[in-house]
Amino acid sequence: MRAPSFFIALVSLLFIAATAHAEPPNAKTLLEDAKQNFQPIVIPPPINDSVTAARIELGRRLFFENRVSMDGNVSCAHCHLPDKQASDGLPKAIGVFGKENPRNAPSIFNAALNFKQHWRGERESLEDQAEKSLLGPASFGNPDQATAMSKLKAVPAYVGAFAKAFPGDQDPINSKNWGVAVGAFERTLLTPSKFDAFLAGDASALTTQEQAGLRKFIDLGCASCHNGAGVGGNSFQKFGVVSDYWKATGVTTPDKGRADVTKNDADLYVFKVASLRNVANTAPYFHDGSVDNLTKAVKIMGKTQLGQDLSERDAADIVAFLGALTGPVPAKYAPPEPYPDAQGK
């Protein structure tokens, strides 16, 4: 009796060993379904145009430049920290003179994939957002664009840098060119992850649990809003389709969303669907930063958007999948040596 039992056990062990690294069941179908909902991040080819390269490099400098703010302490990078995947870890961003912004600062990584910028979509593009941020009362705090640009003009090296990036402009240091340059840099901040490898056909790029989470993410309906290359960021949606969002998040004064922008009651509690790229490292969540735990955020979305009470297992699997959306910090996401001011400091 021992020999047959030993033989059966041996065969079982061999079978387990042989299948341990095999393609998970239904991985092919999962990949096909994923391709129907998502697209991989496409990294553009190296820049071979000198003007474009100059604009990107200038934009990088401007992104980390704090002398343009009214208190001299705030730059774009102030709310987009590399160790937090270009978010700031605060419920609501803190800007010039310690003023609190009305909403959470989302990651600037992959923001180029968004169809509009800001939670309410009132900024049409990265360039528009960058230019108008100069006047934001809780951002840079300048009273007008001329004041902001005068600070750049006081730094001698910027005269040549803007002239190189915008050849032919008689007065290249202007707010529009600021926006163009900052936007050019921000468009390089793409963070492909192992999810992109999966979309490219490598089924082994995601773990079994990550694949299970992706399966649930699609089947539950999460991908009906969080789709595309950004896994979101390409549409507007009401926060609280099934039930009031603020009751789930514990907020006492709910943000009216786009309704405050459009003055249209149909836009009440409507926000831009957030991109979920790098979401595992960009807590706290939602437009008001009201939830600091990703599992809780997933359950709230299931309840308020889909009418689903997600189990611990379902939430854990989805969170595992969301972790697979984290990519490496771009190599150039670091401040260059600042230009000296007029006194050479």
TAGI-V438179 format. One record per pair of residues at least 12 apart in sequence whose C-alpha atoms are under 6 Angstrom apart, sorted by the first residue. I is the first residue (numbers start at 0). GAP is how many residues later the second one is. Records with the same first field share a line. If there is no record, write none. Layout:
I->GAP, GAP
This chain:
36->190
37->189, 190, 191
38->189, 190
39->156, 189
40->151, 188
50->114
53->111
54->110, 126
55->128, 129
58->122, 123, 126
59->125
62->13
63->13, 271
67->80, 83
68->71
69->71, 72
73->22
83->197, 198
85->21, 22
86->19, 20, 195
88->194
90->13, 193, 198
91->12
92->12
94->43, 44
95->42, 43, 44
98->39
100->37
102->184, 185
103->183, 184, 185
108->80, 81
109->79, 80
111->75
112->117
113->119, 120
114->119
118->152, 153
119->137, 138, 151, 152
125->57
126->52, 53, 56
129->49
130->44, 48
154->186, 187
190->136, 137
191->135
192->132, 133, 134
194->129, 130
208->108
209->110, 111
212->104, 105, 108
213->107
229->45
230->44, 45
231->41, 42, 43
232->40, 41, 42
234->37, 38
235->35, 36, 37
236->33, 34
237->31, 32
238->30, 31
239->64, 65
240->64
241->62, 63, 65
242->61
255->12, 13
256->12, 13, 14
257->12
276->48
277->47, 48
279->43
